[in-house]
Amino acid sequence: MMTTCPECEGALALADDVQTGEIVVCGDCGVDLEVIDLAPLALALAPQEAEDWGE
């Protein structure tokens, strides 16, 4: 399944069995993207994980 990265607009190939909520990485810019919807396919920047600093 082909789409474009919403950050750099580079071509992005996804597996045919990709699921909603899955995190994928753009091969061009390296940004983490979350699959928001499958029909139509929609990607968004993945939420950043907060550091817990060992707490």
Secondary structure as the mmCIF struct_conf table of DSSP 4:
data_model
#
loop_
_struct_conf.conf_type_id
_struct_conf.id
_struct_conf.beg_label_comp_id
_struct_conf.beg_label_asym_id
_struct_conf.beg_label_seq_id
_struct_conf.end_label_comp_id
_struct_conf.end_label_asym_id
_struct_conf.end_label_seq_id
STRN STRN1 MET A 2 THR A 4
TURN_TY1_P TURN_TY1_P1 PRO A 6 CYS A 8
STRN STRN2 ALA A 11 ALA A 13
TURN_TY1_P TURN_TY1_P2 ASP A 16 ASP A 17
TURN_TY1_P TURN_TY1_P3 THR A 20 GLY A 21
STRN STRN3 ILE A 23 VAL A 25
TURN_TY1_P TURN_TY1_P4 GLY A 27 CYS A 29
STRN STRN4 ASP A 32 LEU A 38
TURN_TY1_P TURN_TY1_P5 ALA A 39 PRO A 40
STRN STRN5 LEU A 41 LEU A 45
HELX_LH_PP_P HELX_LH_PP_P1 ALA A 46 GLU A 51
TURN_TY1_P TURN_TY1_P6 TRP A 53 GLY A 54
#
